[in-house]
Amino acid sequence: MFDSLKWRQRRERRLQNLLNECNAKVDTERKAARTPLERLDPLIRELVEMGDGPGYGNDRARKIGELLNDRGGMGYMQAVYYEVFNWHPITARELQRVWDGIGDWQA
């Protein structure tokens, strides 16, 4: 029984190490895909900066979504979303909800 417990613990450590390696690789790839802040369109930069601070649950984030939709529709909004996602993979999901109903965007 003790051997079985040791085996499970070793297996869990190996799995956790694999998960950590995978997460580190994805994080590195996401960081490499980021456009440098100074090269971003001012509206996109503003969204990225919102992710550092108050988040996207505000009228300004929605207004930016409407402006982006006017510029290039759903395809442009998706490209902007993925740029923001590369900077803030967790809080970018909030942006999806804020943009719900703008043009063809659906959360």
Secondary structure, 3 states (H helix, E strand, C coil): CHHHHHHHHHHHHHHHHHHHHHHHHHHHHHHHHCCCHHHCCHHHHHHHHHHHCCCCCCHHHHHHHHHHHHHHHHHHHHHHHHHHHHHCCCCHHHHHHHCCCCCCCCC
